[in-house]
Amino acid sequence: MGRQGGTRWKAAGLLHDAAEAARAGVPTVMMFVQSLHGISHNKIEDTKEEHLEMCVTAFDKLAEKTILAHA
């Protein structure tokens, strides 16, 4: 795990559908949101609504920056 711009990041090493899209030349991003109690990929997985909202806000800011950079 490392730090960049005050934000913690971790290389997940996961190859979801995003990997295939990226290989096809489609700009791709994966956003990870903390699950309650660290449970993921399970039917009882849950996430705080405020964390989901923060992720959507971050994605919106990233999309806006990307669009402006390529305008």
mmJSON file of the N, C-alpha and C atoms, coordinates in Angstrom:
{"data_MODEL":{"atom_site":{
"group_PDB":["ATOM","ATOM","ATOM","ATOM","ATOM","ATOM","ATOM","ATOM","ATOM","ATOM","ATOM","ATOM","ATOM","ATOM","ATOM","ATOM","ATOM","ATOM","ATOM","ATOM","ATOM","ATOM","ATOM","ATOM","ATOM","ATOM","ATOM","ATOM","ATOM","ATOM","ATOM","ATOM","ATOM","ATOM","ATOM","ATOM","ATOM","ATOM","ATOM","ATOM","ATOM","ATOM","ATOM","ATOM","ATOM","ATOM","ATOM","ATOM","ATOM","ATOM","ATOM","ATOM","ATOM","ATOM","ATOM","ATOM","ATOM","ATOM","ATOM","ATOM","ATOM","ATOM","ATOM","ATOM","ATOM","ATOM","ATOM","ATOM","ATOM","ATOM","ATOM","ATOM","ATOM","ATOM","ATOM","ATOM","ATOM","ATOM","ATOM","ATOM","ATOM","ATOM","ATOM","ATOM","ATOM","ATOM","ATOM","ATOM","ATOM","ATOM","ATOM","ATOM","ATOM","ATOM","ATOM","ATOM","ATOM","ATOM","ATOM","ATOM","ATOM","ATOM","ATOM","ATOM","ATOM","ATOM","ATOM","ATOM","ATOM","ATOM","ATOM","ATOM","ATOM","ATOM","ATOM","ATOM","ATOM","ATOM","ATOM","ATOM","ATOM","ATOM","ATOM","ATOM","ATOM","ATOM","ATOM","ATOM","ATOM","ATOM","ATOM","ATOM","ATOM","ATOM","ATOM","ATOM","ATOM","ATOM","ATOM","ATOM","ATOM","ATOM","ATOM","ATOM","ATOM","ATOM","ATOM","ATOM","ATOM","ATOM","ATOM","ATOM","ATOM","ATOM","ATOM","ATOM","ATOM","ATOM","ATOM","ATOM","ATOM","ATOM","ATOM","ATOM","ATOM","ATOM","ATOM","ATOM","ATOM","ATOM","ATOM","ATOM","ATOM","ATOM","ATOM","ATOM","ATOM","ATOM","ATOM","ATOM","ATOM","ATOM","ATOM","ATOM","ATOM","ATOM","ATOM","ATOM","ATOM","ATOM","ATOM","ATOM","ATOM","ATOM","ATOM","ATOM","ATOM","ATOM","ATOM","ATOM","ATOM","ATOM","ATOM","ATOM","ATOM","ATOM","ATOM","ATOM","ATOM","ATOM","ATOM","ATOM","ATOM"],
"id":[1,2,3,4,5,6,7,8,9,10,11,12,13,14,15,16,17,18,19,20,21,22,23,24,25,26,27,28,29,30,31,32,33,34,35,36,37,38,39,40,41,42,43,44,45,46,47,48,49,50,51,52,53,54,55,56,57,58,59,60,61,62,63,64,65,66,67,68,69,70,71,72,73,74,75,76,77,78,79,80,81,82,83,84,85,86,87,88,89,90,91,92,93,94,95,96,97,98,99,100,101,102,103,104,105,106,107,108,109,110,111,112,113,114,115,116,117,118,119,120,121,122,123,124,125,126,127,128,129,130,131,132,133,134,135,136,137,138,139,140,141,142,143,144,145,146,147,148,149,150,151,152,153,154,155,156,157,158,159,160,161,162,163,164,165,166,167,168,169,170,171,172,173,174,175,176,177,178,179,180,181,182,183,184,185,186,187,188,189,190,191,192,193,194,195,196,197,198,199,200,201,202,203,204,205,206,207,208,209,210,211,212,213],
"type_symbol":["N","C","C","N","C","C","N","C","C","N","C","C","N","C","C","N","C","C","N","C","C","N","C","C","N","C","C","N","C","C","N","C","C","N","C","C","N","C","C","N","C","C","N","C","C","N","C","C","N","C","C","N","C","C","N","C","C","N","C","C","N","C","C","N","C","C","N","C","C","N","C","C","N","C","C","N","C","C","N","C","C","N","C","C","N","C","C","N","C","C","N","C","C","N","C","C","N","C","C","N","C","C","N","C","C","N","C","C","N","C","C","N","C","C","N","C","C","N","C","C","N","C","C","N","C","C","N","C","C","N","C","C","N","C","C","N","C","C","N","C","C","N","C","C","N","C","C","N","C","C","N","C","C","N","C","C","N","C","C","N","C","C","N","C","C","N","C","C","N","C","C","N","C","C","N","C","C","N","C","C","N","C","C","N","C","C","N","C","C","N","C","C","N","C","C","N","C","C","N","C","C","N","C","C","N","C","C","N","C","C","N","C","C"],
"label_atom_id":["N","CA","C","N","CA","C","N","CA","C","N","CA","C","N","CA","C","N","CA","C","N","CA","C","N","CA","C","N","CA","C","N","CA","C","N","CA","C","N","CA","C","N","CA","C","N","CA","C","N","CA","C","N","CA","C","N","CA","C","N","CA","C","N","CA","C","N","CA","C","N","CA","C","N","CA","C","N","CA","C","N","CA","C","N","CA","C","N","CA","C","N","CA","C","N","CA","C","N","CA","C","N","CA","C","N","CA","C","N","CA","C","N","CA","C","N","CA","C","N","CA","C","N","CA","C","N","CA","C","N","CA","C","N","CA","C","N","CA","C","N","CA","C","N","CA","C","N","CA","C","N","CA","C","N","CA","C","N","CA","C","N","CA","C","N","CA","C","N","CA","C","N","CA","C","N","CA","C","N","CA","C","N","CA","C","N","CA","C","N","CA","C","N","CA","C","N","CA","C","N","CA","C","N","CA","C","N","CA","C","N","CA","C","N","CA","C","N","CA","C","N","CA","C","N","CA","C","N","CA","C","N","CA","C","N","CA","C","N","CA","C","N","CA","C","N","CA","C"],
"label_alt_id":[null,null,null,null,null,null,null,null,null,null,null,null,null,null,null,null,null,null,null,null,null,null,null,null,null,null,null,null,null,null,null,null,null,null,null,null,null,null,null,null,null,null,null,null,null,null,null,null,null,null,null,null,null,null,null,null,null,null,null,null,null,null,null,null,null,null,null,null,null,null,null,null,null,null,null,null,null,null,null,null,null,null,null,null,null,null,null,null,null,null,null,null,null,null,null,null,null,null,null,null,null,null,null,null,null,null,null,null,null,null,null,null,null,null,null,null,null,null,null,null,null,null,null,null,null,null,null,null,null,null,null,null,null,null,null,null,null,null,null,null,null,null,null,null,null,null,null,null,null,null,null,null,null,null,null,null,null,null,null,null,null,null,null,null,null,null,null,null,null,null,null,null,null,null,null,null,null,null,null,null,null,null,null,null,null,null,null,null,null,null,null,null,null,null,null,null,null,null,null,null,null,null,null,null,null,null,null,null,null,null,null,null,null],
"label_comp_id":["MET","MET","MET","GLY","GLY","GLY","ARG","ARG","ARG","GLN","GLN","GLN","GLY","GLY","GLY","GLY","GLY","GLY","THR","THR","THR","ARG","ARG","ARG","TRP","TRP","TRP","LYS","LYS","LYS","ALA","ALA","ALA","ALA","ALA","ALA","GLY","GLY","GLY","LEU","LEU","LEU","LEU","LEU","LEU","HIS","HIS","HIS","ASP","ASP","ASP","ALA","ALA","ALA","ALA","ALA","ALA","GLU","GLU","GLU","ALA","ALA","ALA","ALA","ALA","ALA","ARG","ARG","ARG","ALA","ALA","ALA","GLY","GLY","GLY","VAL","VAL","VAL","PRO","PRO","PRO","THR","THR","THR","VAL","VAL","VAL","MET","MET","MET","MET","MET","MET","PHE","PHE","PHE","VAL","VAL","VAL","GLN","GLN","GLN","SER","SER","SER","LEU","LEU","LEU","HIS","HIS","HIS","GLY","GLY","GLY","ILE","ILE","ILE","SER","SER","SER","HIS","HIS","HIS","ASN","ASN","ASN","LYS","LYS","LYS","ILE","ILE","ILE","GLU","GLU","GLU","ASP","ASP","ASP","THR","THR","THR","LYS","LYS","LYS","GLU","GLU","GLU","GLU","GLU","GLU","HIS","HIS","HIS","LEU","LEU","LEU","GLU","GLU","GLU","MET","MET","MET","CYS","CYS","CYS","VAL","VAL","VAL","THR","THR","THR","ALA","ALA","ALA","PHE","PHE","PHE","ASP","ASP","ASP","LYS","LYS","LYS","LEU","LEU","LEU","ALA","ALA","ALA","GLU","GLU","GLU","LYS","LYS","LYS","THR","THR","THR","ILE","ILE","ILE","LEU","LEU","LEU","ALA","ALA","ALA","HIS","HIS","HIS","ALA","ALA","ALA"],
"label_asym_id":["A","A","A","A","A","A","A","A","A","A","A","A","A","A","A","A","A","A","A","A","A","A","A","A","A","A","A","A","A","A","A","A","A","A","A","A","A","A","A","A","A","A","A","A","A","A","A","A","A","A","A","A","A","A","A","A","A","A","A","A","A","A","A","A","A","A","A","A","A","A","A","A","A","A","A","A","A","A","A","A","A","A","A","A","A","A","A","A","A","A","A","A","A","A","A","A","A","A","A","A","A","A","A","A","A","A","A","A","A","A","A","A","A","A","A","A","A","A","A","A","A","A","A","A","A","A","A","A","A","A","A","A","A","A","A","A","A","A","A","A","A","A","A","A","A","A","A","A","A","A","A","A","A","A","A","A","A","A","A","A","A","A","A","A","A","A","A","A","A","A","A","A","A","A","A","A","A","A","A","A","A","A","A","A","A","A","A","A","A","A","A","A","A","A","A","A","A","A","A","A","A","A","A","A","A","A","A","A","A","A","A","A","A"],
"label_entity_id":["1","1","1","1","1","1","1","1","1","1","1","1","1","1","1","1","1","1","1","1","1","1","1","1","1","1","1","1","1","1","1","1","1","1","1","1","1","1","1","1","1","1","1","1","1","1","1","1","1","1","1","1","1","1","1","1","1","1","1","1","1","1","1","1","1","1","1","1","1","1","1","1","1","1","1","1","1","1","1","1","1","1","1","1","1","1","1","1","1","1","1","1","1","1","1","1","1","1","1","1","1","1","1","1","1","1","1","1","1","1","1","1","1","1","1","1","1","1","1","1","1","1","1","1","1","1","1","1","1","1","1","1","1","1","1","1","1","1","1","1","1","1","1","1","1","1","1","1","1","1","1","1","1","1","1","1","1","1","1","1","1","1","1","1","1","1","1","1","1","1","1","1","1","1","1","1","1","1","1","1","1","1","1","1","1","1","1","1","1","1","1","1","1","1","1","1","1","1","1","1","1","1","1","1","1","1","1","1","1","1","1","1","1"],
"label_seq_id":[1,1,1,2,2,2,3,3,3,4,4,4,5,5,5,6,6,6,7,7,7,8,8,8,9,9,9,10,10,10,11,11,11,12,12,12,13,13,13,14,14,14,15,15,15,16,16,16,17,17,17,18,18,18,19,19,19,20,20,20,21,21,21,22,22,22,23,23,23,24,24,24,25,25,25,26,26,26,27,27,27,28,28,28,29,29,29,30,30,30,31,31,31,32,32,32,33,33,33,34,34,34,35,35,35,36,36,36,37,37,37,38,38,38,39,39,39,40,40,40,41,41,41,42,42,42,43,43,43,44,44,44,45,45,45,46,46,46,47,47,47,48,48,48,49,49,49,50,50,50,51,51,51,52,52,52,53,53,53,54,54,54,55,55,55,56,56,56,57,57,57,58,58,58,59,59,59,60,60,60,61,61,61,62,62,62,63,63,63,64,64,64,65,65,65,66,66,66,67,67,67,68,68,68,69,69,69,70,70,70,71,71,71],
"pdbx_PDB_ins_code":[null,null,null,null,null,null,null,null,null,null,null,null,null,null,null,null,null,null,null,null,null,null,null,null,null,null,null,null,null,null,null,null,null,null,null,null,null,null,null,null,null,null,null,null,null,null,null,null,null,null,null,null,null,null,null,null,null,null,null,null,null,null,null,null,null,null,null,null,null,null,null,null,null,null,null,null,null,null,null,null,null,null,null,null,null,null,null,null,null,null,null,null,null,null,null,null,null,null,null,null,null,null,null,null,null,null,null,null,null,null,null,null,null,null,null,null,null,null,null,null,null,null,null,null,null,null,null,null,null,null,null,null,null,null,null,null,null,null,null,null,null,null,null,null,null,null,null,null,null,null,null,null,null,null,null,null,null,null,null,null,null,null,null,null,null,null,null,null,null,null,null,null,null,null,null,null,null,null,null,null,null,null,null,null,null,null,null,null,null,null,null,null,null,null,null,null,null,null,null,null,null,null,null,null,null,null,null,null,null,null,null,null,null],
"Cartn_x":[0.853,0.0,0.899,0.512,1.307,0.453,1.083,0.367,0.647,-0.382,-0.235,-1.199,-0.683,-1.539,-2.416,-1.941,-2.722,-3.745,-3.793,-4.751,-4.0,-4.535,-3.912,-4.361,-3.463,-3.801,-3.157,-3.751,-3.233,-3.444,-2.408,-2.541,-3.285,-4.475,-5.327,-4.935,-4.402,-4.036,-5.236,-6.387,-7.597,-7.766,-8.266,-8.483,-9.963,-10.746,-12.172,-12.396,-13.622,-13.955,-13.182,-12.81,-12.068,-10.757,-10.118,-8.857,-9.073,-10.133,-10.433,-10.778,-11.535,-11.876,-10.605,-9.715,-8.467,-7.611,-7.542,-6.77,-7.322,-8.635,-9.274,-9.12,-8.417,-8.169,-9.227,-10.135,-11.181,-10.648,-10.678,-10.239,-11.032,-10.328,-10.954,-10.479,-11.385,-11.042,-11.85,-11.266,-12.004,-12.005,-13.156,-13.288,-13.626,-12.909,-13.154,-13.713,-14.756,-15.4,-15.329,-15.015,-14.854,-16.15,-16.036,-17.182,-17.193,-18.367,-18.485,-17.867,-17.111,-16.472,-15.503,-15.11,-14.152,-14.69,-16.005,-16.607,-16.902,-16.385,-16.685,-16.887,-17.514,-17.82,-18.621,-19.599,-20.427,-21.814,-22.853,-24.221,-24.488,-23.663,-23.882,-23.015,-22.31,-21.505,-22.399,-21.89,-22.646,-21.65,-22.097,-21.263,-22.081,-21.46,-22.155,-22.546,-23.762,-24.239,-23.31,-22.797,-21.913,-20.632,-20.157,-18.963,-19.273,-20.46,-20.866,-20.976,-21.549,-21.674,-20.295,-19.352,-17.991,-17.347,-17.589,-17.032,-17.63,-18.939,-19.595,-19.073,-18.886,-18.355,-16.939,-16.111,-14.739,-14.734,-15.603,-15.683,-16.127,-17.094,-17.571,-16.436,-15.652,-14.526,-13.483,-13.214,-12.259,-12.758,-14.027,-14.591,-14.521,-14.847,-14.805,-13.385,-12.399,-10.997,-10.562,-10.966,-10.578,-11.19,-12.449,-13.14,-12.487,-12.217,-11.603,-10.19,-9.472,-8.099,-8.067,-9.148,-9.19,-10.104,-10.513,-11.418,-10.636],
"Cartn_y":[-1.163,0.0,1.226,2.25,3.455,4.694,5.835,7.112,7.938,8.623,9.538,10.686,11.888,13.047,12.971,12.337,12.237,11.115,10.359,9.259,7.944,6.986,5.663,4.896,4.113,3.269,1.907,0.944,-0.412,-1.093,-1.698,-2.469,-3.751,-3.899,-5.02,-6.31,-6.181,-7.368,-8.127,-7.508,-8.161,-7.934,-8.913,-8.784,-8.962,-7.999,-8.008,-7.678,-7.45,-7.071,-5.836,-4.995,-3.777,-4.098,-5.188,-5.56,-5.85,-6.543,-6.855,-5.596,-4.692,-3.433,-2.616,-2.566,-1.819,-2.418,-3.73,-4.392,-4.076,-3.813,-3.479,-1.999,-1.25,0.16,1.098,0.57,1.393,1.977,3.316,3.901,3.278,2.835,2.03,2.477,2.426,2.716,1.786,1.371,0.594,1.379,1.48,2.194,1.154,1.187,0.248,1.002,0.456,1.064,0.071,0.589,-0.247,-0.979,-2.261,-3.059,-3.1,-3.118,-3.212,-4.515,-4.445,-5.598,-6.323,-5.682,-6.275,-7.449,-7.623,-8.76,-8.35,-9.12,-8.859,-10.168,-10.062,-11.226,-12.263,-11.762,-12.607,-11.979,-12.789,-12.259,-11.296,-11.334,-10.406,-9.146,-9.014,-7.808,-6.576,-5.511,-4.263,-3.112,-1.938,-0.745,0.435,1.3,2.492,3.37,3.909,4.76,5.952,6.529,7.689,7.322,6.087,5.659,5.493,5.003,4.898,6.286,7.224,8.598,9.209,8.952,9.472,8.89,7.625,6.976,7.584,7.798,8.391,9.81,10.568,11.927,11.905,10.987,10.866,10.503,9.576,9.178,10.357,11.134,12.304,13.311,13.547,14.481,13.965,12.674,12.081,12.212,11.922,12.027,13.467,14.417,15.83,16.249,15.868,16.2,15.591,14.352,13.658,14.336,14.683,15.352,16.696,17.483,18.802,18.69,17.658,17.47,17.105,16.531,16.089,16.966,18.102,18.994,19.87],
"Cartn_z":[0.0,0.0,0.0,-0.714,-0.787,-0.609,-0.752,-0.634,-1.877,-2.329,-3.449,-3.231,-3.1,-2.91,-1.679,-0.606,0.613,0.584,-0.495,-0.625,-0.587,0.169,0.188,-1.046,-1.626,-2.757,-2.57,-3.204,-3.115,-4.455,-4.982,-6.211,-5.877,-6.441,-6.077,-6.796,-7.999,-8.747,-9.295,-9.253,-9.73,-11.228,-11.899,-13.342,-13.658,-13.254,-13.541,-15.011,-15.382,-16.756,-17.194,-16.246,-16.567,-17.28,-16.933,-17.576,-19.049,-19.363,-20.767,-21.546,-20.937,-21.599,-21.863,-20.892,-21.048,-22.16,-22.214,-23.275,-24.659,-24.725,-25.998,-26.331,-25.469,-25.732,-25.181,-24.366,-23.767,-22.461,-22.325,-21.048,-19.896,-18.88,-17.831,-16.454,-15.503,-14.117,-13.228,-12.121,-11.13,-9.835,-9.22,-7.954,-6.895,-5.794,-4.712,-3.514,-2.932,-1.776,-0.622,0.549,1.74,2.077,2.352,2.804,4.326,4.895,6.346,6.83,7.882,8.511,7.581,6.469,5.55,4.747,4.737,4.028,2.594,1.636,0.232,-0.505,-1.656,-2.48,-1.683,-0.951,-0.103,-0.031,0.129,0.136,1.289,2.341,3.454,3.34,2.218,1.992,2.053,2.666,2.765,2.824,2.431,2.408,2.901,3.682,4.15,2.957,3.012,1.926,1.716,2.806,2.674,1.921,2.069,1.338,-0.144,-0.459,-1.862,-2.486,-1.739,-2.233,-2.477,-1.584,-1.75,-3.015,-3.284,-4.468,-5.737,-5.743,-6.908,-7.131,-6.063,-6.172,-6.738,-6.247,-6.747,-8.221,-8.626,-10.028,-10.889,-10.41,-11.145,-11.353,-10.303,-10.417,-11.406,-11.358,-12.292,-13.726,-13.946,-15.294,-15.797,-14.929,-15.325,-15.686,-14.868,-15.162,-16.498,-16.72,-17.952,-19.173,-19.073,-20.191,-20.485,-19.436,-19.635,-20.206,-19.798,-20.289,-21.766,-22.27,-23.669,-24.522,-23.979,-24.734,-25.697],
"occupancy":[1.0,1.0,1.0,1.0,1.0,1.0,1.0,1.0,1.0,1.0,1.0,1.0,1.0,1.0,1.0,1.0,1.0,1.0,1.0,1.0,1.0,1.0,1.0,1.0,1.0,1.0,1.0,1.0,1.0,1.0,1.0,1.0,1.0,1.0,1.0,1.0,1.0,1.0,1.0,1.0,1.0,1.0,1.0,1.0,1.0,1.0,1.0,1.0,1.0,1.0,1.0,1.0,1.0,1.0,1.0,1.0,1.0,1.0,1.0,1.0,1.0,1.0,1.0,1.0,1.0,1.0,1.0,1.0,1.0,1.0,1.0,1.0,1.0,1.0,1.0,1.0,1.0,1.0,1.0,1.0,1.0,1.0,1.0,1.0,1.0,1.0,1.0,1.0,1.0,1.0,1.0,1.0,1.0,1.0,1.0,1.0,1.0,1.0,1.0,1.0,1.0,1.0,1.0,1.0,1.0,1.0,1.0,1.0,1.0,1.0,1.0,1.0,1.0,1.0,1.0,1.0,1.0,1.0,1.0,1.0,1.0,1.0,1.0,1.0,1.0,1.0,1.0,1.0,1.0,1.0,1.0,1.0,1.0,1.0,1.0,1.0,1.0,1.0,1.0,1.0,1.0,1.0,1.0,1.0,1.0,1.0,1.0,1.0,1.0,1.0,1.0,1.0,1.0,1.0,1.0,1.0,1.0,1.0,1.0,1.0,1.0,1.0,1.0,1.0,1.0,1.0,1.0,1.0,1.0,1.0,1.0,1.0,1.0,1.0,1.0,1.0,1.0,1.0,1.0,1.0,1.0,1.0,1.0,1.0,1.0,1.0,1.0,1.0,1.0,1.0,1.0,1.0,1.0,1.0,1.0,1.0,1.0,1.0,1.0,1.0,1.0,1.0,1.0,1.0,1.0,1.0,1.0,1.0,1.0,1.0,1.0,1.0,1.0],
"B_iso_or_equiv":[0.0,0.0,0.0,0.0,0.0,0.0,0.0,0.0,0.0,0.0,0.0,0.0,0.0,0.0,0.0,0.0,0.0,0.0,0.0,0.0,0.0,0.0,0.0,0.0,0.0,0.0,0.0,0.0,0.0,0.0,0.0,0.0,0.0,0.0,0.0,0.0,0.0,0.0,0.0,0.0,0.0,0.0,0.0,0.0,0.0,0.0,0.0,0.0,0.0,0.0,0.0,0.0,0.0,0.0,0.0,0.0,0.0,0.0,0.0,0.0,0.0,0.0,0.0,0.0,0.0,0.0,0.0,0.0,0.0,0.0,0.0,0.0,0.0,0.0,0.0,0.0,0.0,0.0,0.0,0.0,0.0,0.0,0.0,0.0,0.0,0.0,0.0,0.0,0.0,0.0,0.0,0.0,0.0,0.0,0.0,0.0,0.0,0.0,0.0,0.0,0.0,0.0,0.0,0.0,0.0,0.0,0.0,0.0,0.0,0.0,0.0,0.0,0.0,0.0,0.0,0.0,0.0,0.0,0.0,0.0,0.0,0.0,0.0,0.0,0.0,0.0,0.0,0.0,0.0,0.0,0.0,0.0,0.0,0.0,0.0,0.0,0.0,0.0,0.0,0.0,0.0,0.0,0.0,0.0,0.0,0.0,0.0,0.0,0.0,0.0,0.0,0.0,0.0,0.0,0.0,0.0,0.0,0.0,0.0,0.0,0.0,0.0,0.0,0.0,0.0,0.0,0.0,0.0,0.0,0.0,0.0,0.0,0.0,0.0,0.0,0.0,0.0,0.0,0.0,0.0,0.0,0.0,0.0,0.0,0.0,0.0,0.0,0.0,0.0,0.0,0.0,0.0,0.0,0.0,0.0,0.0,0.0,0.0,0.0,0.0,0.0,0.0,0.0,0.0,0.0,0.0,0.0,0.0,0.0,0.0,0.0,0.0,0.0],
"pdbx_formal_charge":[null,null,null,null,null,null,null,null,null,null,null,null,null,null,null,null,null,null,null,null,null,null,null,null,null,null,null,null,null,null,null,null,null,null,null,null,null,null,null,null,null,null,null,null,null,null,null,null,null,null,null,null,null,null,null,null,null,null,null,null,null,null,null,null,null,null,null,null,null,null,null,null,null,null,null,null,null,null,null,null,null,null,null,null,null,null,null,null,null,null,null,null,null,null,null,null,null,null,null,null,null,null,null,null,null,null,null,null,null,null,null,null,null,null,null,null,null,null,null,null,null,null,null,null,null,null,null,null,null,null,null,null,null,null,null,null,null,null,null,null,null,null,null,null,null,null,null,null,null,null,null,null,null,null,null,null,null,null,null,null,null,null,null,null,null,null,null,null,null,null,null,null,null,null,null,null,null,null,null,null,null,null,null,null,null,null,null,null,null,null,null,null,null,null,null,null,null,null,null,null,null,null,null,null,null,null,null,null,null,null,null,null,null],
"auth_seq_id":[1,1,1,2,2,2,3,3,3,4,4,4,5,5,5,6,6,6,7,7,7,8,8,8,9,9,9,10,10,10,11,11,11,12,12,12,13,13,13,14,14,14,15,15,15,16,16,16,17,17,17,18,18,18,19,19,19,20,20,20,21,21,21,22,22,22,23,23,23,24,24,24,25,25,25,26,26,26,27,27,27,28,28,28,29,29,29,30,30,30,31,31,31,32,32,32,33,33,33,34,34,34,35,35,35,36,36,36,37,37,37,38,38,38,39,39,39,40,40,40,41,41,41,42,42,42,43,43,43,44,44,44,45,45,45,46,46,46,47,47,47,48,48,48,49,49,49,50,50,50,51,51,51,52,52,52,53,53,53,54,54,54,55,55,55,56,56,56,57,57,57,58,58,58,59,59,59,60,60,60,61,61,61,62,62,62,63,63,63,64,64,64,65,65,65,66,66,66,67,67,67,68,68,68,69,69,69,70,70,70,71,71,71],
"auth_comp_id":["MET","MET","MET","GLY","GLY","GLY","ARG","ARG","ARG","GLN","GLN","GLN","GLY","GLY","GLY","GLY","GLY","GLY","THR","THR","THR","ARG","ARG","ARG","TRP","TRP","TRP","LYS","LYS","LYS","ALA","ALA","ALA","ALA","ALA","ALA","GLY","GLY","GLY","LEU","LEU","LEU","LEU","LEU","LEU","HIS","HIS","HIS","ASP","ASP","ASP","ALA","ALA","ALA","ALA","ALA","ALA","GLU","GLU","GLU","ALA","ALA","ALA","ALA","ALA","ALA","ARG","ARG","ARG","ALA","ALA","ALA","GLY","GLY","GLY","VAL","VAL","VAL","PRO","PRO","PRO","THR","THR","THR","VAL","VAL","VAL","MET","MET","MET","MET","MET","MET","PHE","PHE","PHE","VAL","VAL","VAL","GLN","GLN","GLN","SER","SER","SER","LEU","LEU","LEU","HIS","HIS","HIS","GLY","GLY","GLY","ILE","ILE","ILE","SER","SER","SER","HIS","HIS","HIS","ASN","ASN","ASN","LYS","LYS","LYS","ILE","ILE","ILE","GLU","GLU","GLU","ASP","ASP","ASP","THR","THR","THR","LYS","LYS","LYS","GLU","GLU","GLU","GLU","GLU","GLU","HIS","HIS","HIS","LEU","LEU","LEU","GLU","GLU","GLU","MET","MET","MET","CYS","CYS","CYS","VAL","VAL","VAL","THR","THR","THR","ALA","ALA","ALA","PHE","PHE","PHE","ASP","ASP","ASP","LYS","LYS","LYS","LEU","LEU","LEU","ALA","ALA","ALA","GLU","GLU","GLU","LYS","LYS","LYS","THR","THR","THR","ILE","ILE","ILE","LEU","LEU","LEU","ALA","ALA","ALA","HIS","HIS","HIS","ALA","ALA","ALA"],
"auth_asym_id":["A","A","A","A","A","A","A","A","A","A","A","A","A","A","A","A","A","A","A","A","A","A","A","A","A","A","A","A","A","A","A","A","A","A","A","A","A","A","A","A","A","A","A","A","A","A","A","A","A","A","A","A","A","A","A","A","A","A","A","A","A","A","A","A","A","A","A","A","A","A","A","A","A","A","A","A","A","A","A","A","A","A","A","A","A","A","A","A","A","A","A","A","A","A","A","A","A","A","A","A","A","A","A","A","A","A","A","A","A","A","A","A","A","A","A","A","A","A","A","A","A","A","A","A","A","A","A","A","A","A","A","A","A","A","A","A","A","A","A","A","A","A","A","A","A","A","A","A","A","A","A","A","A","A","A","A","A","A","A","A","A","A","A","A","A","A","A","A","A","A","A","A","A","A","A","A","A","A","A","A","A","A","A","A","A","A","A","A","A","A","A","A","A","A","A","A","A","A","A","A","A","A","A","A","A","A","A","A","A","A","A","A","A"],
"auth_atom_id":["N","CA","C","N","CA","C","N","CA","C","N","CA","C","N","CA","C","N","CA","C","N","CA","C","N","CA","C","N","CA","C","N","CA","C","N","CA","C","N","CA","C","N","CA","C","N","CA","C","N","CA","C","N","CA","C","N","CA","C","N","CA","C","N","CA","C","N","CA","C","N","CA","C","N","CA","C","N","CA","C","N","CA","C","N","CA","C","N","CA","C","N","CA","C","N","CA","C","N","CA","C","N","CA","C","N","CA","C","N","CA","C","N","CA","C","N","CA","C","N","CA","C","N","CA","C","N","CA","C","N","CA","C","N","CA","C","N","CA","C","N","CA","C","N","CA","C","N","CA","C","N","CA","C","N","CA","C","N","CA","C","N","CA","C","N","CA","C","N","CA","C","N","CA","C","N","CA","C","N","CA","C","N","CA","C","N","CA","C","N","CA","C","N","CA","C","N","CA","C","N","CA","C","N","CA","C","N","CA","C","N","CA","C","N","CA","C","N","CA","C","N","CA","C","N","CA","C","N","CA","C","N","CA","C","N","CA","C","N","CA","C","N","CA","C","N","CA","C"],
"pdbx_PDB_model_num":[1,1,1,1,1,1,1,1,1,1,1,1,1,1,1,1,1,1,1,1,1,1,1,1,1,1,1,1,1,1,1,1,1,1,1,1,1,1,1,1,1,1,1,1,1,1,1,1,1,1,1,1,1,1,1,1,1,1,1,1,1,1,1,1,1,1,1,1,1,1,1,1,1,1,1,1,1,1,1,1,1,1,1,1,1,1,1,1,1,1,1,1,1,1,1,1,1,1,1,1,1,1,1,1,1,1,1,1,1,1,1,1,1,1,1,1,1,1,1,1,1,1,1,1,1,1,1,1,1,1,1,1,1,1,1,1,1,1,1,1,1,1,1,1,1,1,1,1,1,1,1,1,1,1,1,1,1,1,1,1,1,1,1,1,1,1,1,1,1,1,1,1,1,1,1,1,1,1,1,1,1,1,1,1,1,1,1,1,1,1,1,1,1,1,1,1,1,1,1,1,1,1,1,1,1,1,1,1,1,1,1,1,1]
}}}
